[in-house]
Amino acid sequence: MGWGIYLNVELDRGVVKTLLRIPKDLRKEIFGHITKLQEPGSIPSSECLFPAKNLYRIHIGRRYTIIYKVLKEANTILVLDLMTIEQAHKRYRRYR
């Protein structure tokens, strides 16, 4: 992706609230994926949803999806949403 080695990762308030409602063991797995966003080369199975808006998604264990935006100028990744895969498939249009 061509940025610095590490990026800042920021979570939307709604993502934090969702994380707190998820069982602890699963929360740990999801948070592990979120921390991998700091190193662009280690992001597992990331898929670009909308290139013009720098929006991407990661599926986690076929249960959850993280939607995030890359802010290259700020060297930051903003995690916008955390939801089940079913919810994500219904909401993709919202990000256009």
Secondary structure, DSSP 8 states (H G I E B T S, - for coil): --S-S--EEEE-HHHHHHHHHS-HHHHHHHHHHHHHTTSGGG-TTEEEEEGGGTEEEEEETTTEEEEEEEEGGGTEEEEEEEEEHHHHHHHGGGG-
